[in-house]
C-alpha cells in the first residue's frame, strides 16, 4: 500500500466515523435536556408521595411539596 492510499483510507475512516457518531454541541444539549425531562417525570411523583406521607395535616390537595409539620 502506498503512502497516498494510506492517507486516503485514513481520511475516509475519520470522515465516516465523524458522520456516524460525531453529534455536536446542539445534539448533546438536546439529549441532556431529554434526560433531565425524563428524570424529572420519574422522580417528581416519588418525591410527592414521600412528602404526602410525611404531612400530618392529611390534606387531599396540599398547597406545597414540603409540608410545614414534616
mmCIF file of the N, C-alpha and C atoms, coordinates in Angstrom:
data_MODEL
# 
_entry.id   MODEL 
# 
loop_
_atom_site.group_PDB 
_atom_site.id 
_atom_site.type_symbol 
_atom_site.label_atom_id 
_atom_site.label_alt_id 
_atom_site.label_comp_id 
_atom_site.label_asym_id 
_atom_site.label_entity_id 
_atom_site.label_seq_id 
_atom_site.pdbx_PDB_ins_code 
_atom_site.Cartn_x 
_atom_site.Cartn_y 
_atom_site.Cartn_z 
_atom_site.occupancy 
_atom_site.B_iso_or_equiv 
_atom_site.pdbx_formal_charge 
_atom_site.auth_seq_id 
_atom_site.auth_comp_id 
_atom_site.auth_asym_id 
_atom_site.auth_atom_id 
_atom_site.pdbx_PDB_model_num 
ATOM 1   N N  . UNK A 1 1  ? 0.850   -1.173 0.000  1.00 0.00 ? 1  UNK A N  1 
ATOM 2   C CA . UNK A 1 1  ? 0.000   0.000  0.000  1.00 0.00 ? 1  UNK A CA 1 
ATOM 3   C C  . UNK A 1 1  ? 0.897   1.239  0.000  1.00 0.00 ? 1  UNK A C  1 
ATOM 4   N N  . UNK A 1 2  ? 0.578   2.165  -0.834 1.00 0.00 ? 2  UNK A N  1 
ATOM 5   C CA . UNK A 1 2  ? 1.398   3.365  -0.918 1.00 0.00 ? 2  UNK A CA 1 
ATOM 6   C C  . UNK A 1 2  ? 1.008   4.361  0.158  1.00 0.00 ? 2  UNK A C  1 
ATOM 7   N N  . UNK A 1 3  ? 1.810   5.387  0.320  1.00 0.00 ? 3  UNK A N  1 
ATOM 8   C CA . UNK A 1 3  ? 1.543   6.405  1.333  1.00 0.00 ? 3  UNK A CA 1 
ATOM 9   C C  . UNK A 1 3  ? 0.257   7.154  1.020  1.00 0.00 ? 3  UNK A C  1 
ATOM 10  N N  . UNK A 1 4  ? 0.004   7.420  -0.262 1.00 0.00 ? 4  UNK A N  1 
ATOM 11  C CA . UNK A 1 4  ? -1.221  8.123  -0.642 1.00 0.00 ? 4  UNK A CA 1 
ATOM 12  C C  . UNK A 1 4  ? -2.457  7.280  -0.342 1.00 0.00 ? 4  UNK A C  1 
ATOM 13  N N  . UNK A 1 5  ? -2.388  5.989  -0.604 1.00 0.00 ? 5  UNK A N  1 
ATOM 14  C CA . UNK A 1 5  ? -3.521  5.107  -0.347 1.00 0.00 ? 5  UNK A CA 1 
ATOM 15  C C  . UNK A 1 5  ? -3.817  5.036  1.150  1.00 0.00 ? 5  UNK A C  1 
ATOM 16  N N  . UNK A 1 6  ? -2.782  5.022  1.991  1.00 0.00 ? 6  UNK A N  1 
ATOM 17  C CA . UNK A 1 6  ? -2.990  5.006  3.434  1.00 0.00 ? 6  UNK A CA 1 
ATOM 18  C C  . UNK A 1 6  ? -3.639  6.300  3.905  1.00 0.00 ? 6  UNK A C  1 
ATOM 19  N N  . UNK A 1 7  ? -3.217  7.425  3.342  1.00 0.00 ? 7  UNK A N  1 
ATOM 20  C CA . UNK A 1 7  ? -3.772  8.718  3.715  1.00 0.00 ? 7  UNK A CA 1 
ATOM 21  C C  . UNK A 1 7  ? -5.243  8.806  3.331  1.00 0.00 ? 7  UNK A C  1 
ATOM 22  N N  . UNK A 1 8  ? -5.575  8.345  2.129  1.00 0.00 ? 8  UNK A N  1 
ATOM 23  C CA . UNK A 1 8  ? -6.967  8.371  1.671  1.00 0.00 ? 8  UNK A CA 1 
ATOM 24  C C  . UNK A 1 8  ? -7.814  7.458  2.535  1.00 0.00 ? 8  UNK A C  1 
ATOM 25  N N  . UNK A 1 9  ? -7.297  6.277  2.860  1.00 0.00 ? 9  UNK A N  1 
ATOM 26  C CA . UNK A 1 9  ? -8.031  5.334  3.695  1.00 0.00 ? 9  UNK A CA 1 
ATOM 27  C C  . UNK A 1 9  ? -8.281  5.910  5.083  1.00 0.00 ? 9  UNK A C  1 
ATOM 28  N N  . UNK A 1 10 ? -7.287  6.538  5.671  1.00 0.00 ? 10 UNK A N  1 
ATOM 29  C CA . UNK A 1 10 ? -7.425  7.139  6.990  1.00 0.00 ? 10 UNK A CA 1 
ATOM 30  C C  . UNK A 1 10 ? -8.412  8.287  6.970  1.00 0.00 ? 10 UNK A C  1 
ATOM 31  N N  . UNK A 1 11 ? -8.364  9.100  5.920  1.00 0.00 ? 11 UNK A N  1 
ATOM 32  C CA . UNK A 1 11 ? -9.277  10.231 5.803  1.00 0.00 ? 11 UNK A CA 1 
ATOM 33  C C  . UNK A 1 11 ? -10.716 9.756  5.658  1.00 0.00 ? 11 UNK A C  1 
ATOM 34  N N  . UNK A 1 12 ? -10.941 8.727  4.861  1.00 0.00 ? 12 UNK A N  1 
ATOM 35  C CA . UNK A 1 12 ? -12.297 8.193  4.694  1.00 0.00 ? 12 UNK A CA 1 
ATOM 36  C C  . UNK A 1 12 ? -12.826 7.629  6.008  1.00 0.00 ? 12 UNK A C  1 
ATOM 37  N N  . UNK A 1 13 ? -11.998 6.918  6.745  1.00 0.00 ? 13 UNK A N  1 
ATOM 38  C CA . UNK A 1 13 ? -12.419 6.343  8.021  1.00 0.00 ? 13 UNK A CA 1 
ATOM 39  C C  . UNK A 1 13 ? -12.764 7.440  9.021  1.00 0.00 ? 13 UNK A C  1 
ATOM 40  N N  . UNK A 1 14 ? -11.957 8.481  9.085  1.00 0.00 ? 14 UNK A N  1 
ATOM 41  C CA . UNK A 1 14 ? -12.214 9.574  10.014 1.00 0.00 ? 14 UNK A CA 1 
ATOM 42  C C  . UNK A 1 14 ? -13.492 10.307 9.649  1.00 0.00 ? 14 UNK A C  1 
ATOM 43  N N  . UNK A 1 15 ? -13.717 10.521 8.348  1.00 0.00 ? 15 UNK A N  1 
ATOM 44  C CA . UNK A 1 15 ? -14.919 11.212 7.903  1.00 0.00 ? 15 UNK A CA 1 
ATOM 45  C C  . UNK A 1 15 ? -16.155 10.372 8.194  1.00 0.00 ? 15 UNK A C  1 
ATOM 46  N N  . UNK A 1 16 ? -16.084 9.073  7.960  1.00 0.00 ? 16 UNK A N  1 
ATOM 47  C CA . UNK A 1 16 ? -17.228 8.198  8.198  1.00 0.00 ? 16 UNK A CA 1 
ATOM 48  C C  . UNK A 1 16 ? -17.564 8.143  9.679  1.00 0.00 ? 16 UNK A C  1 
ATOM 49  N N  . UNK A 1 17 ? -16.553 8.060  10.528 1.00 0.00 ? 17 UNK A N  1 
ATOM 50  C CA . UNK A 1 17 ? -16.840 7.991  11.959 1.00 0.00 ? 17 UNK A CA 1 
ATOM 51  C C  . UNK A 1 17 ? -17.365 9.319  12.463 1.00 0.00 ? 17 UNK A C  1 
ATOM 52  N N  . UNK A 1 18 ? -16.930 10.422 11.874 1.00 0.00 ? 18 UNK A N  1 
ATOM 53  C CA . UNK A 1 18 ? -17.431 11.727 12.278 1.00 0.00 ? 18 UNK A CA 1 
ATOM 54  C C  . UNK A 1 18 ? -18.902 11.854 11.886 1.00 0.00 ? 18 UNK A C  1 
ATOM 55  N N  . UNK A 1 19 ? -19.237 11.358 10.697 1.00 0.00 ? 19 UNK A N  1 
ATOM 56  C CA . UNK A 1 19 ? -20.622 11.414 10.236 1.00 0.00 ? 19 UNK A CA 1 
ATOM 57  C C  . UNK A 1 19 ? -21.515 10.507 11.076 1.00 0.00 ? 19 UNK A C  1 
ATOM 58  N N  . UNK A 1 20 ? -21.006 9.350  11.442 1.00 0.00 ? 20 UNK A N  1 
ATOM 59  C CA . UNK A 1 20 ? -21.799 8.339  12.134 1.00 0.00 ? 20 UNK A CA 1 
ATOM 60  C C  . UNK A 1 20 ? -22.145 8.747  13.556 1.00 0.00 ? 20 UNK A C  1 
ATOM 61  N N  . UNK A 1 21 ? -21.175 9.129  14.348 1.00 0.00 ? 21 UNK A N  1 
ATOM 62  C CA . UNK A 1 21 ? -21.462 9.377  15.748 1.00 0.00 ? 21 UNK A CA 1 
ATOM 63  C C  . UNK A 1 21 ? -20.909 10.678 16.271 1.00 0.00 ? 21 UNK A C  1 
ATOM 64  N N  . UNK A 1 22 ? -20.549 11.582 15.383 1.00 0.00 ? 22 UNK A N  1 
ATOM 65  C CA . UNK A 1 22 ? -19.932 12.823 15.805 1.00 0.00 ? 22 UNK A CA 1 
ATOM 66  C C  . UNK A 1 22 ? -20.848 13.672 16.659 1.00 0.00 ? 22 UNK A C  1 
ATOM 67  N N  . UNK A 1 23 ? -22.097 13.791 16.271 1.00 0.00 ? 23 UNK A N  1 
ATOM 68  C CA . UNK A 1 23 ? -23.047 14.579 17.035 1.00 0.00 ? 23 UNK A CA 1 
ATOM 69  C C  . UNK A 1 23 ? -22.724 16.044 16.931 1.00 0.00 ? 23 UNK A C  1 
ATOM 70  N N  . UNK A 1 24 ? -22.526 16.647 18.051 1.00 0.00 ? 24 UNK A N  1 
ATOM 71  C CA . UNK A 1 24 ? -22.216 18.057 18.110 1.00 0.00 ? 24 UNK A CA 1 
ATOM 72  C C  . UNK A 1 24 ? -22.769 18.623 19.395 1.00 0.00 ? 24 UNK A C  1 
ATOM 73  N N  . UNK A 1 25 ? -22.536 19.889 19.555 1.00 0.00 ? 25 UNK A N  1 
ATOM 74  C CA . UNK A 1 25 ? -22.951 20.536 20.807 1.00 0.00 ? 25 UNK A CA 1 
ATOM 75  C C  . UNK A 1 25 ? -24.466 20.553 20.956 1.00 0.00 ? 25 UNK A C  1 
ATOM 76  N N  . UNK A 1 26 ? -25.184 20.913 19.893 1.00 0.00 ? 26 UNK A N  1 
ATOM 77  C CA . UNK A 1 26 ? -26.642 21.003 19.995 1.00 0.00 ? 26 UNK A CA 1 
ATOM 78  C C  . UNK A 1 26 ? -27.279 19.636 20.201 1.00 0.00 ? 26 UNK A C  1 
ATOM 79  N N  . UNK A 1 27 ? -26.724 18.624 19.563 1.00 0.00 ? 27 UNK A N  1 
ATOM 80  C CA . UNK A 1 27 ? -27.262 17.267 19.750 1.00 0.00 ? 27 UNK A CA 1 
ATOM 81  C C  . UNK A 1 27 ? -27.049 16.812 21.191 1.00 0.00 ? 27 UNK A C  1 
ATOM 82  N N  . UNK A 1 28 ? -25.856 17.065 21.719 1.00 0.00 ? 28 UNK A N  1 
ATOM 83  C CA . UNK A 1 28 ? -25.548 16.688 23.096 1.00 0.00 ? 28 UNK A CA 1 
ATOM 84  C C  . UNK A 1 28 ? -26.443 17.450 24.066 1.00 0.00 ? 28 UNK A C  1 
ATOM 85  N N  . UNK A 1 29 ? -26.644 18.732 23.815 1.00 0.00 ? 29 UNK A N  1 
ATOM 86  C CA . UNK A 1 29 ? -27.512 19.541 24.667 1.00 0.00 ? 29 UNK A CA 1 
ATOM 87  C C  . UNK A 1 29 ? -28.946 19.017 24.634 1.00 0.00 ? 29 UNK A C  1 
ATOM 88  N N  . UNK A 1 30 ? -29.418 18.664 23.449 1.00 0.00 ? 30 UNK A N  1 
ATOM 89  C CA . UNK A 1 30 ? -30.766 18.118 23.318 1.00 0.00 ? 30 UNK A CA 1 
ATOM 90  C C  . UNK A 1 30 ? -30.924 16.799 24.060 1.00 0.00 ? 30 UNK A C  1 
ATOM 91  N N  . UNK A 1 31 ? -29.939 15.936 23.950 1.00 0.00 ? 31 UNK A N  1 
ATOM 92  C CA . UNK A 1 31 ? -30.003 14.656 24.654 1.00 0.00 ? 31 UNK A CA 1 
ATOM 93  C C  . UNK A 1 31 ? -29.986 14.847 26.173 1.00 0.00 ? 31 UNK A C  1 
ATOM 94  N N  . UNK A 1 32 ? -29.186 15.783 26.643 1.00 0.00 ? 32 UNK A N  1 
ATOM 95  C CA . UNK A 1 32 ? -29.135 16.027 28.081 1.00 0.00 ? 32 UNK A CA 1 
ATOM 96  C C  . UNK A 1 32 ? -30.437 16.635 28.589 1.00 0.00 ? 32 UNK A C  1 
ATOM 97  N N  . UNK A 1 33 ? -31.040 17.535 27.809 1.00 0.00 ? 33 UNK A N  1 
ATOM 98  C CA . UNK A 1 33 ? -32.332 18.096 28.201 1.00 0.00 ? 33 UNK A CA 1 
ATOM 99  C C  . UNK A 1 33 ? -33.416 17.023 28.215 1.00 0.00 ? 33 UNK A C  1 
ATOM 100 N N  . UNK A 1 34 ? -33.356 16.106 27.256 1.00 0.00 ? 34 UNK A N  1 
ATOM 101 C CA . UNK A 1 34 ? -34.308 14.998 27.231 1.00 0.00 ? 34 UNK A CA 1 
ATOM 102 C C  . UNK A 1 34 ? -34.141 14.120 28.471 1.00 0.00 ? 34 UNK A C  1 
ATOM 103 N N  . UNK A 1 35 ? -32.907 13.828 28.846 1.00 0.00 ? 35 UNK A N  1 
ATOM 104 C CA . UNK A 1 35 ? -32.654 13.012 30.039 1.00 0.00 ? 35 UNK A CA 1 
ATOM 105 C C  . UNK A 1 35 ? -33.129 13.721 31.307 1.00 0.00 ? 35 UNK A C  1 
ATOM 106 N N  . UNK A 1 36 ? -32.942 15.025 31.383 1.00 0.00 ? 36 UNK A N  1 
ATOM 107 C CA . UNK A 1 36 ? -33.413 15.779 32.548 1.00 0.00 ? 36 UNK A CA 1 
ATOM 108 C C  . UNK A 1 36 ? -34.929 15.744 32.621 1.00 0.00 ? 36 UNK A C  1 
ATOM 109 N N  . UNK A 1 37 ? -35.606 15.906 31.481 1.00 0.00 ? 37 UNK A N  1 
ATOM 110 C CA . UNK A 1 37 ? -37.066 15.870 31.458 1.00 0.00 ? 37 UNK A CA 1 
ATOM 111 C C  . UNK A 1 37 ? -37.589 14.495 31.873 1.00 0.00 ? 37 UNK A C  1 
ATOM 112 N N  . UNK A 1 38 ? -36.980 13.440 31.374 1.00 0.00 ? 38 UNK A N  1 
ATOM 113 C CA . UNK A 1 38 ? -37.402 12.089 31.748 1.00 0.00 ? 38 UNK A CA 1 
ATOM 114 C C  . UNK A 1 38 ? -37.134 11.847 33.229 1.00 0.00 ? 38 UNK A C  1 
ATOM 115 N N  . UNK A 1 39 ? -35.990 12.272 33.714 1.00 0.00 ? 39 UNK A N  1 
ATOM 116 C CA . UNK A 1 39 ? -35.669 12.115 35.132 1.00 0.00 ? 39 UNK A CA 1 
ATOM 117 C C  . UNK A 1 39 ? -36.641 12.858 36.025 1.00 0.00 ? 39 UNK A C  1 
ATOM 118 N N  . UNK A 1 40 ? -37.021 14.071 35.619 1.00 0.00 ? 40 UNK A N  1 
ATOM 119 C CA . UNK A 1 40 ? -37.968 14.853 36.408 1.00 0.00 ? 40 UNK A CA 1 
ATOM 120 C C  . UNK A 1 40 ? -39.331 14.162 36.469 1.00 0.00 ? 40 UNK A C  1 
ATOM 121 N N  . UNK A 1 41 ? -39.813 13.643 35.337 1.00 0.00 ? 41 UNK A N  1 
ATOM 122 C CA . UNK A 1 41 ? -41.120 12.994 35.328 1.00 0.00 ? 41 UNK A CA 1 
ATOM 123 C C  . UNK A 1 41 ? -41.116 11.682 36.105 1.00 0.00 ? 41 UNK A C  1 
ATOM 124 N N  . UNK A 1 42 ? -39.958 11.081 36.291 1.00 0.00 ? 42 UNK A N  1 
ATOM 125 C CA . UNK A 1 42 ? -39.876 9.842  37.069 1.00 0.00 ? 42 UNK A CA 1 
ATOM 126 C C  . UNK A 1 42 ? -39.707 10.138 38.555 1.00 0.00 ? 42 UNK A C  1 
ATOM 127 N N  . UNK A 1 43 ? -38.875 11.116 38.894 1.00 0.00 ? 43 UNK A N  1 
ATOM 128 C CA . UNK A 1 43 ? -38.542 11.371 40.295 1.00 0.00 ? 43 UNK A CA 1 
ATOM 129 C C  . UNK A 1 43 ? -39.603 12.210 41.004 1.00 0.00 ? 43 UNK A C  1 
ATOM 130 N N  . UNK A 1 44 ? -40.251 13.150 40.309 1.00 0.00 ? 44 UNK A N  1 
ATOM 131 C CA . UNK A 1 44 ? -41.210 14.042 40.972 1.00 0.00 ? 44 UNK A CA 1 
ATOM 132 C C  . UNK A 1 44 ? -42.360 13.294 41.654 1.00 0.00 ? 44 UNK A C  1 
ATOM 133 N N  . UNK A 1 45 ? -43.005 12.325 41.017 1.00 0.00 ? 45 UNK A N  1 
ATOM 134 C CA . UNK A 1 45 ? -44.080 11.608 41.724 1.00 0.00 ? 45 UNK A CA 1 
ATOM 135 C C  . UNK A 1 45 ? -43.596 10.869 42.979 1.00 0.00 ? 45 UNK A C  1 
ATOM 136 N N  . UNK A 1 46 ? -42.379 10.361 42.940 1.00 0.00 ? 46 UNK A N  1 
ATOM 137 C CA . UNK A 1 46 ? -41.843 9.666  44.122 1.00 0.00 ? 46 UNK A CA 1 
ATOM 138 C C  . UNK A 1 46 ? -41.648 10.661 45.261 1.00 0.00 ? 46 UNK A C  1 
ATOM 139 N N  . UNK A 1 47 ? -41.088 11.832 44.957 1.00 0.00 ? 47 UNK A N  1 
ATOM 140 C CA . UNK A 1 47 ? -40.914 12.865 45.983 1.00 0.00 ? 47 UNK A CA 1 
ATOM 141 C C  . UNK A 1 47 ? -42.266 13.321 46.502 1.00 0.00 ? 47 UNK A C  1 
ATOM 142 N N  . UNK A 1 48 ? -43.238 13.462 45.619 1.00 0.00 ? 48 UNK A N  1 
ATOM 143 C CA . UNK A 1 48 ? -44.590 13.890 46.019 1.00 0.00 ? 48 UNK A CA 1 
ATOM 144 C C  . UNK A 1 48 ? -45.209 12.876 46.991 1.00 0.00 ? 48 UNK A C  1 
ATOM 145 N N  . UNK A 1 49 ? -45.090 11.598 46.713 1.00 0.00 ? 49 UNK A N  1 
ATOM 146 C CA . UNK A 1 49 ? -45.672 10.566 47.581 1.00 0.00 ? 49 UNK A CA 1 
ATOM 147 C C  . UNK A 1 49 ? -44.992 10.565 48.943 1.00 0.00 ? 49 UNK A C  1 
ATOM 148 N N  . UNK A 1 50 ? -43.679 10.702 48.967 1.00 0.00 ? 50 UNK A N  1 
ATOM 149 C CA . UNK A 1 50 ? -42.955 10.749 50.249 1.00 0.00 ? 50 UNK A CA 1 
ATOM 150 C C  . UNK A 1 50 ? -43.370 11.987 51.042 1.00 0.00 ? 50 UNK A C  1 
ATOM 151 N N  . UNK A 1 51 ? -43.492 13.128 50.388 1.00 0.00 ? 51 UNK A N  1 
ATOM 152 C CA . UNK A 1 51 ? -43.899 14.350 51.080 1.00 0.00 ? 51 UNK A CA 1 
ATOM 153 C C  . UNK A 1 51 ? -45.316 14.228 51.630 1.00 0.00 ? 51 UNK A C  1 
ATOM 154 N N  . UNK A 1 52 ? -46.216 13.598 50.878 1.00 0.00 ? 52 UNK A N  1 
ATOM 155 C CA . UNK A 1 52 ? -47.593 13.438 51.358 1.00 0.00 ? 52 UNK A CA 1 
ATOM 156 C C  . UNK A 1 52 ? -47.660 12.456 52.530 1.00 0.00 ? 52 UNK A C  1 
ATOM 157 N N  . UNK A 1 53 ? -46.787 11.496 52.563 1.00 0.00 ? 53 UNK A N  1 
ATOM 158 C CA . UNK A 1 53 ? -46.798 10.555 53.676 1.00 0.00 ? 53 UNK A CA 1 
ATOM 159 C C  . UNK A 1 53 ? -46.268 11.204 54.953 1.00 0.00 ? 53 UNK A C  1 
ATOM 160 N N  . UNK A 1 54 ? -45.476 12.259 54.818 1.00 0.00 ? 54 UNK A N  1 
ATOM 161 C CA . UNK A 1 54 ? -44.953 12.959 55.995 1.00 0.00 ? 54 UNK A CA 1 
ATOM 162 C C  . UNK A 1 54 ? -45.867 14.087 56.467 1.00 0.00 ? 54 UNK A C  1 
ATOM 163 N N  . UNK A 1 55 ? -46.888 14.425 55.701 1.00 0.00 ? 55 UNK A N  1 
ATOM 164 C CA . UNK A 1 55 ? -47.765 15.551 56.023 1.00 0.00 ? 55 UNK A CA 1 
ATOM 165 C C  . UNK A 1 55 ? -48.732 15.161 57.142 1.00 0.00 ? 55 UNK A C  1 
ATOM 166 N N  . UNK A 1 56 ? -48.646 15.817 58.296 1.00 0.00 ? 56 UNK A N  1 
ATOM 167 C CA . UNK A 1 56 ? -49.536 15.476 59.404 1.00 0.00 ? 56 UNK A CA 1 
ATOM 168 C C  . UNK A 1 56 ? -50.951 16.031 59.231 1.00 0.00 ? 56 UNK A C  1 
ATOM 169 N N  . UNK A 1 57 ? -51.163 16.947 58.299 1.00 0.00 ? 57 UNK A N  1 
ATOM 170 C CA . UNK A 1 57 ? -52.482 17.569 58.137 1.00 0.00 ? 57 UNK A CA 1 
ATOM 171 C C  . UNK A 1 57 ? -53.472 16.678 57.404 1.00 0.00 ? 57 UNK A C  1 
ATOM 172 N N  . UNK A 1 58 ? -53.008 15.674 56.669 1.00 0.00 ? 58 UNK A N  1 
ATOM 173 C CA . UNK A 1 58 ? -53.851 14.726 55.942 1.00 0.00 ? 58 UNK A CA 1 
ATOM 174 C C  . UNK A 1 58 ? -54.782 15.434 54.955 1.00 0.00 ? 58 UNK A C  1 
ATOM 175 N N  . UNK A 1 59 ? -54.213 16.299 54.117 1.00 0.00 ? 59 UNK A N  1 
ATOM 176 C CA . UNK A 1 59 ? -54.986 17.039 53.130 1.00 0.00 ? 59 UNK A CA 1 
ATOM 177 C C  . UNK A 1 59 ? -55.105 16.251 51.830 1.00 0.00 ? 59 UNK A C  1 
ATOM 178 N N  . UNK A 1 60 ? -56.236 16.432 51.137 1.00 0.00 ? 60 UNK A N  1 
ATOM 179 C CA . UNK A 1 60 ? -56.409 15.812 49.825 1.00 0.00 ? 60 UNK A CA 1 
ATOM 180 C C  . UNK A 1 60 ? -55.623 16.555 48.760 1.00 0.00 ? 60 UNK A C  1 
ATOM 181 N N  . UNK A 1 61 ? -55.625 17.902 48.841 1.00 0.00 ? 61 UNK A N  1 
ATOM 182 C CA . UNK A 1 61 ? -54.911 18.733 47.871 1.00 0.00 ? 61 UNK A CA 1 
ATOM 183 C C  . UNK A 1 61 ? -53.947 19.634 48.626 1.00 0.00 ? 61 UNK A C  1 
ATOM 184 N N  . UNK A 1 62 ? -52.719 19.233 48.759 1.00 0.00 ? 62 UNK A N  1 
ATOM 185 C CA . UNK A 1 62 ? -51.750 20.043 49.509 1.00 0.00 ? 62 UNK A CA 1 
ATOM 186 C C  . UNK A 1 62 ? -51.367 21.308 48.726 1.00 0.00 ? 62 UNK A C  1 
ATOM 187 N N  . UNK A 1 63 ? -50.902 22.320 49.453 1.00 0.00 ? 63 UNK A N  1 
ATOM 188 C CA . UNK A 1 63 ? -50.536 23.574 48.813 1.00 0.00 ? 63 UNK A CA 1 
ATOM 189 C C  . UNK A 1 63 ? -49.032 23.701 48.596 1.00 0.00 ? 63 UNK A C  1 
ATOM 190 N N  . UNK A 1 64 ? -48.246 22.808 49.156 1.00 0.00 ? 64 UNK A N  1 
ATOM 191 C CA . UNK A 1 64 ? -46.796 22.856 48.942 1.00 0.00 ? 64 UNK A CA 1 
ATOM 192 C C  . UNK A 1 64 ? -46.245 21.428 48.927 1.00 0.00 ? 64 UNK A C  1 
ATOM 193 N N  . UNK A 1 65 ? -45.072 21.283 48.351 1.00 0.00 ? 65 UNK A N  1 
ATOM 194 C CA . UNK A 1 65 ? -44.465 19.964 48.251 1.00 0.00 ? 65 UNK A CA 1 
ATOM 195 C C  . UNK A 1 65 ? -43.967 19.484 49.605 1.00 0.00 ? 65 UNK A C  1 
ATOM 196 N N  . UNK A 1 66 ? -43.322 20.382 50.351 1.00 0.00 ? 66 UNK A N  1 
ATOM 197 C CA . UNK A 1 66 ? -42.826 20.025 51.674 1.00 0.00 ? 66 UNK A CA 1 
ATOM 198 C C  . UNK A 1 66 ? -43.724 20.645 52.728 1.00 0.00 ? 66 UNK A C  1 
ATOM 199 N N  . UNK A 1 67 ? -44.469 19.829 53.466 1.00 0.00 ? 67 UNK A N  1 
ATOM 200 C CA . UNK A 1 67 ? -45.417 20.354 54.460 1.00 0.00 ? 67 UNK A CA 1 
ATOM 201 C C  . UNK A 1 67 ? -44.710 20.990 55.640 1.00 0.00 ? 67 UNK A C  1 
ATOM 202 N N  . UNK A 1 68 ? -45.370 21.926 56.330 1.00 0.00 ? 68 UNK A N  1 
ATOM 203 C CA . UNK A 1 68 ? -44.734 22.629 57.431 1.00 0.00 ? 68 UNK A CA 1 
ATOM 204 C C  . UNK A 1 68 ? -44.444 21.731 58.634 1.00 0.00 ? 68 UNK A C  1 
ATOM 205 N N  . UNK A 1 69 ? -45.207 20.679 58.858 1.00 0.00 ? 69 UNK A N  1 
ATOM 206 C CA . UNK A 1 69 ? -45.007 19.840 60.040 1.00 0.00 ? 69 UNK A CA 1 
ATOM 207 C C  . UNK A 1 69 ? -44.167 18.605 59.785 1.00 0.00 ? 69 UNK A C  1 
ATOM 208 N N  . UNK A 1 70 ? -43.543 18.529 58.637 1.00 0.00 ? 70 UNK A N  1 
ATOM 209 C CA . UNK A 1 70 ? -42.787 17.318 58.300 1.00 0.00 ? 70 UNK A CA 1 
ATOM 210 C C  . UNK A 1 70 ? -41.484 17.252 59.077 1.00 0.00 ? 70 UNK A C  1 
# 
